[in-house]
């Protein structure tokens, strides 16, 4: 790889700054999320977690649809005709789009809770949809200004710690609704944590009034991107939705816990999207497509390297980690599912960085590939579950089968999107380096030592040791000069 030019070097530094913040945010989020999973597993039980999980899938899907692809499409609007009040344009569109699903779910709450009776605060849970969608939009707008710290603060500190503390406090007074209320409180807190820096950065709109025609044009332009985002989001929730048709709520709850642990590294790559957006759009405006290929390959390697290390750190001591959440006889059954879910996050990294460019240069093709990927996932998941249920296999194996179907479909989608990106950009898009094998070997060797020790040692010392061995070997054998900027403070 040739040395980057001066302007491109500045872009890499900006991306690296966001990457440093994201990596720090991951560890903060990991520390904050574990208490909630323990409280949910020990005090509320797997069935209550399964009920919450299904409701979250429905509510967050509605919020995802309502963002209309503007979490990534906003960068193009802000760099074009929306420089002055573009963030407020997007916010108005998103808030209007949240009204129909909010009203529908409040009127028919059975969509969120199909296998249990409705009472208490269940009917009012959809009121959190506008806060969810608006928070995503505001954090994307802040990321356009390279403010990733606000995303980390809202999503990795305030949101998980609020839900953990609230779930613990409500465990005795609201044993049935405590998880639902805690979730709503955490989303409201994250909204406030997004609103305050958004107002500080963008201020109130000046010389601005709603422009229906222009707002409608912006909405139409983002339809392919919105569809791709919804499909990408749905691919990570479809497994849970399909699994719920074949297994008990308790198994759904166990799978959701595994999903929550595995989704932690996903935040590393999704939070790069708004940082990559302005960098890619500037290079595309300059007509420098090979530079876009180099930049997404660079960021893709960072994401892959981080996710692979996290996968080893969480996957090797998986039994001890899941046993910490709840009774070992129950939650440890999700070990196989967790392994496949962590692997799925690794294989999806190439698709994510390829899509970061495709959403601007090949929106419709990207959307079609995403549709094909989720269709393949649905077919594989449904087919596997049908066969496994007919053969009388246990629910733990069925959960692992669904996770394996997700992993396989994401791997195929990644390969196709990478090929399209290479053709469109006229330069290779690659995130793999053979030096990752050395780092992986070191992580596995250290992990094999710690899994033979008591569980408290395995978790408290083993996870840091696995990450340390992996990181040391990667730094020594895998990092080039342009990679090391990720760990250097900008002047």
N, C-alpha and C positions, 0 to 999 in steps of 0.2 A: 504494500500500500504506500503510495507516494505521500510525502509530507504535506499537510494541509496548508493552504494559503493563509495569509494574515487574517482576512475576514472570516474565513472558515474556522480558523483557530479560535477566534472570539466566540463563534457559535458553539464550538465544542466546549469552551470554558463555561458558557452559559448553561449548556446541557449538563455539564459535569456538576455545576453548582446545584442544579435541581436534583441530580442523581445523589449527591451527598446528603441533601435534605431528605430525600425519599428513603435512603438506606437507614438514616437515623430514625426516621418516622416508623419504619418497619419494626425496629426493635422496641420502640415505645409502644406501638400498637400491640405487639406480641405480649409484652408485659401486662398491658391493660386488659387484653381480651381474655387471657387465661382465668383471672378471677371470676369473670362472668360465666364462663363455661363451667367452672367448678361450682359456683353458686347454683346455676341452673340444673346441673346434674345431681348435686348432693341434696338440695333443698326442694326442688320442684319435680325432678325426675324426667326420664326420657320422653314420656308421653306428653308432658307439658311443653317440653322443648320442641317436639314434633308439631304440636298445634301452633306454636309461635312460628316455627319455620315455614309452614304452609302459608300462614297469613302474611309473613314478610315477603315471600315470593310474589304474591298477588299485588301487595301494596307497592313494592319497589319496582315491579314490572310496569305498573301504571305510571309511576313517577318517571321511569326510564323513557316510556313512550312520550310523555309530556315534554321532555327536554327537546324533542324533535331534532336530535342530532347536533344541537348547538353546543354541547360540551366540547366538540372538536370543530364544528362548522363556524363557531363564533370567531375563531382566529382569522378566517378568511374575511368575514364581515368587518372585523375591526381594522384589518389592514387595507380595506377597500374604502367603500363609501360611508362606513359607520364609525369613523375614527372619533367623532365628537361624542355622540350619545349612543353608540352601537350597543354597549352593554345593557342600556336601559331598553333598547329595542328588543333585544333577546329576552330580557326579564318579563316584559309585557306579554310576549308571545307564549312563554313558558307558563306563566300564571293563568292565562286564558285556557291553555291546553289542559291544565289540571282539573278544571271544573267538571267536565263530563265524567271522567272516571271516579272522581270523589263523590259526586251525586249518585252514580250508579252503585258503587260499593256500599254506601250508607243505606241505600234503599234495599239492596240485596246482599246482606252481609254473609249469607250462606256461601257465596263465592270464595270468601276468605276462610271460612270454617265449615267445610263440607261434611265433616265427620263428627261434629259435636254441636251441642245446643248453644244458641246465642243468648248471652246475658251480660250484665255488667257493662263494661266499657267497650265491648267488642264492636258494637255498631259505630262507635265514634273514631275508631282507628284510622279510617280513610282521611280524616281531617289533617293527617300528617303529610299527605301526598304533596300539597303545594309547598310545604317547607322543604321536603326532600328535593323536589325538582329545582326550586329556586336556589337552594344551597349549592347544588351541582353547577348551576349556571354561573353563580357568583364566583365560585372557586375557579371555574374555567377562565372567567374574565381576569381574575387576579393572576392566574398562571400565565396568561398572555403577557403580563408585565413582569414575568419571571419571579412572581411571588409564590413560591411553593411552600414556604413556611406556614402560610395561612391554611393550606390544605392539610398539612401534617398536624397543625394545632387542632383543627376542627375534627378531622377524621381519625387521627391516631392518638389524640390525648383526650379531648373533651367528650367526644361521642362514646368511646369504649369505657372510660372511667365513669361517666354518668350512668350508663346502663348497668355496670357492675355494682356501683354503690346503691342505686335505686332498687335493683333486684334483691340485694341483700337486705335492705331496709324494709322492703315490702313482703319478704318471705313469710313473716308471721302474721301480718295484718291482712294481706291479700294473697293467700296461697294459690288461688286459681288464676287471678287476673294480674298478679304481680309482674310477670314477665312481659305481658302486653303493655302495661302502664310504663314499666321501665324502658321499654323500647321507644315508646312515644316520647318520653322525657328526653331520651338521648338524642333523638332526631331534632327535637325543638332546641336543645342546647347547641347542636351542631349548626343549626340555622342561624342562631344568634352569633355564633363564632364566625360564621361566613359573612353575615351582614355588616358587622362592625368594620372589618378591614376593607370590605367592598366600598362602603360609604367614605372611608378615609382616602381610598385610592381614586375612586371615580367621582365622588361627590354627588350632589343632587343634579339632575339633568338641567342644562341651560338652553334656553331658546328651543325647547323641544315640545312637541305635541304628537300624539298618536297619528301615524300615517298609514291607514289601513292598506292602501295599495302596495306600498313598499314593504310593509310587514308581511303581507300575503306573498309577495314575490320572494322574500327571504325564506319564508316557510316552505314554499314550493321548491326552492333551490336545495333545501336540506332534506328533502324527502328520501333520496337514496341513502344519504348518510344516516338519517334517523332509522331507516330500515336496517342498515348494517349494524348500527349500535344495538338496536333491539334484538337482532338475531344473535349478536355476540353475547349480549347479556343473557338472553334466553338459553343459549347453549350451556351456560353455567348453572341454570336453574331447572332446565328440562329434565335432567336426571332425577332430581328430587321429586318433581311433579309426576313423572312416570313411575318411579319407585313407590310412591304413595298409593298407586292403584293396585299394587301387588302384595304389599307387606303391611304390617301393623304400624300404628302411629309411633310406638316405642322405637321400632327400627328406623323409621323416618327421623326421629330425634337423634338417634346415634349417628346416622349418616350425616345429619346436619352439623353435628359437632365436628365430625371429620372434615366436612366441607368448610367450616369456619376456620379450622386450623390450616387447611390447604390453601384457602383463599388469601391468607396473609401475604404471601409473596406476589399474588396477583396485583396488589396495590402498588407494587414497585413499577409495573409496566403501565398500568392504566393512568397513573399520575404523571407519566412521561408524555402522554398524549397532548395535553395543552402546552407543554414546553416545546415539544417538537413542532407543533402547529405553526407558530410564527416563524421559526427557522426554515421550515420546509417551504412555506408560502413565499418567503423572501427569495429563496434560491430559485423557485419556479418562476417568479416574476422576472428574474435575471436570465432565465433560460438555461441555468446550469444544473441539468438533471443528474449528471454524474456526481456532483457534490451532494445531492440529496441521497443518492445511493450510498456514498461513503458515510454520511452522517447517520442514516438509519442503521447501517451495518455496525457502526461504532456503538451506538446506543443499544442496539440489539445484543451485542456481545456483553455489554455491562449487565443488561437485564438477564440474559441467559446465565452468566456467571453467578450473579447473585441468587437467582432462583435455584440453580443447581446446588449451591452450597446450603441454602435454606432447606431444600428437599432432603438432603442427607442429614442435616442437623435435626429435623423434625421426624423424618421417616425411620431412621435407625432406632431411636428410642420410642417408637410409636406406641408400643404396648404400655410402657410406663406412663407416657403422656396421657393416653386415653384412660388408663386406670386412675389417674389423678382426678379426672373430671367427674367420675361417678363410680358406682360399684363395679369392680373389675369383671364380675361375671356378665355384666351387660355391655359396657362401653368398649371393652377391649375387642369385642366382636367387630368393631369398625376398623381394625388395623389394616385389613386387606384393601378396603375402600380408600383409606387414607393414603396408602402407598400409590395407588393408581391416580388419585386426585393430585397428589404432589407431582407425579410424572406428567400429568396432563398440563400443569402450569408450565413445566419446562418445555415441552414440545410446542406449546402455543406461542412461545416468545417470537419465533420467526414470523408467524402470521401477524402478530401485533405490530411489529415494526414495518413489515411490508405494507400493511393496511394503512399505517400512518401516512404513507405517500399515495396509496391507491385511492383514498377518499377524496383526493384533490385531482387526480389525473385519470382515474378509471372507476368512477363511482358505481356505475351500473354493473360493470363486470365484477367488481368487488362484492356488490350486493348479491349477485347471482351465485358466486362461490360460497358466500356465507349461507345463503339459503340451502345450497346443496349440502354444506357441512352439517347444518342442523337437521336436515332431512335424513342424512346418513346416520347421525347420532340417534334420532328417534327410531329408525328402522332397526339398528343394531341393538339398542336398549330394549325395545319391545320384543324383538325376536329372542334375545338371550333370556329375558325374564320369563317369557312363555315356555321356552324349553326347560329352563331350570325349575320352574314351578311344576311342570308336568312330570319331571324326573324326581320330584320330591326333595330337592336340595334345600338346605336351611336358608333363612333370611339373610344371614351374614354373607353367605356366598352370593346371593342375589344382589346385595348391595355392592359387593366388589365387582360383579359383572357389569352393573350399570356404570360404575366408575371406569372400568376398562373400555367400555363402548365409547364413553366420552373421550378418553385418551386417544383411541384409534382414530376417531373422526377428526379431532383437532390436529393430529399429525398429518393426515391427508390434506386437510384444508390449508395447513401451513405450507406444505410443499407446493400446492397449486398457486397460492398467493405470492410466494416467493418467485416463482417462475414468471408470473404476470408482471411483477414489479421489475424484474430484471429486463424483460422485453420493453416495458414502457420507459424505463430510465436509461436504457442503453448501457448499463453497467451492472456488474454482479452485486447481489444483495446476499450477504452471508454473515451468520452470527457464530458459526462453529469454529473452534480452534482445537487442535489436538492436544494442546497443553492442558485442556480441561480434564483429560484422562488422568494426568499425573495428580492434579488436585483432588479428583474424585477418589483415586486409589488411597491417597493419604487420609481422606475423611473416613473411608470405609475401615481402614486399618485401625484408626483411633477408636472408631465407634464399636468395633468388635471387642475392644478391651473393656469399655464402659458398660456394655449391656450385660456383662458378667458380674457386675458389682451391684450393691443394693440400689433400689430404685431412686432413693433420694440423692445418691451420688451420681447415678446415671443422668438425672435431670439437671441437678444444680451445677455439676462440673462437666458432665459428658457433652451437653449441647454446646457450651462455650469452647470445649476442647476440639470438638469436631469442626466447628466453624473456624477456630484458630488454625488448625492444621490445613484445612482447605484453603483459607485465605493466604497463609504463608507460602504454600506451594504455588498458588496461582500468581502471587506477586513476583515470586522468583522466576518462574518458568513460563508464565502466560502473558504478563502485562508488558505492553510496549510503552514508548514514551507518551503517546497520545492517550493511553489508558490511565497512566499515573496521574494525569490532571484531575481525575475524578476524586482523588484524595488530597488535593492541594487547595488551600484557600486562595480565592482570587484576591489580587491586590486591591 
